[in-house]
Amino acid sequence: MVFVRVLGAFATEVNGESVHLGGPRQRGVLALLVAARGQVVPVDRMIEDLWRGSRPRGR
């Protein structure tokens, strides 16, 4: 079972054990997907929300 804590510190547990979420960008992507509640998140929205409209390097 995966548990994602969104109130307070953003954290994730898998089968009761803490999972490292990576750096700020990885946590941002996960938070965006969790907030979408199973809906598709278009790439353009991710770019706008996470990179403030500027495409990430190498894309």
C-alpha positions as CSV (number, residue, x, y, z in Angstrom):
1,M,0.0,0.0,0.0
2,V,1.2,3.5,-0.9
3,F,0.5,6.3,1.5
4,V,1.1,9.9,0.4
5,R,0.9,12.6,3.1
6,V,0.0,16.0,1.7
7,L,-0.9,18.0,4.9
8,G,2.2,19.1,6.8
9,A,5.4,17.7,5.4
10,F,5.0,16.1,2.0
11,A,6.0,12.4,2.6
12,T,5.4,8.9,1.2
13,E,5.3,5.5,2.7
14,V,5.2,2.1,1.0
15,N,4.1,-0.8,3.2
16,G,4.7,1.4,6.3
17,E,8.3,2.4,5.3
18,S,9.4,5.9,4.4
19,V,10.4,6.4,0.8
20,H,12.9,9.1,-0.3
21,L,11.1,11.4,-2.7
22,G,14.1,12.8,-4.4
23,G,14.8,16.5,-4.9
24,P,12.4,19.4,-5.1
25,R,11.6,18.9,-8.8
26,Q,10.7,15.2,-8.3
27,R,8.6,16.1,-5.2
28,G,6.9,18.7,-7.3
29,V,6.0,16.2,-10.1
30,L,4.7,13.8,-7.5
31,A,2.6,16.5,-5.8
32,L,1.1,17.6,-9.1
33,L,0.2,14.0,-10.0
34,V,-1.3,13.3,-6.6
35,A,-3.4,16.6,-6.8
36,A,-4.7,15.5,-10.2
37,R,-6.3,12.5,-8.5
38,G,-5.8,10.0,-11.3
39,Q,-6.5,12.4,-14.2
40,V,-4.0,12.9,-17.0
41,V,-1.7,15.9,-16.5
42,P,-0.7,17.4,-19.8
43,V,3.0,18.2,-20.4
44,D,2.2,21.9,-21.0
45,R,0.6,22.1,-17.5
46,M,3.6,20.5,-15.9
47,I,5.9,22.9,-17.6
48,E,3.8,25.9,-16.6
49,D,3.5,24.7,-13.0
50,L,6.9,23.3,-12.4
51,W,9.2,25.3,-14.7
52,R,7.1,28.5,-14.7
53,G,6.5,28.3,-18.5
54,S,10.2,27.8,-19.5
55,R,10.9,24.4,-21.0
56,P,13.4,22.3,-19.0
57,R,16.9,22.0,-20.4
58,G,17.3,19.2,-22.9
59,R,13.6,19.2,-24.0
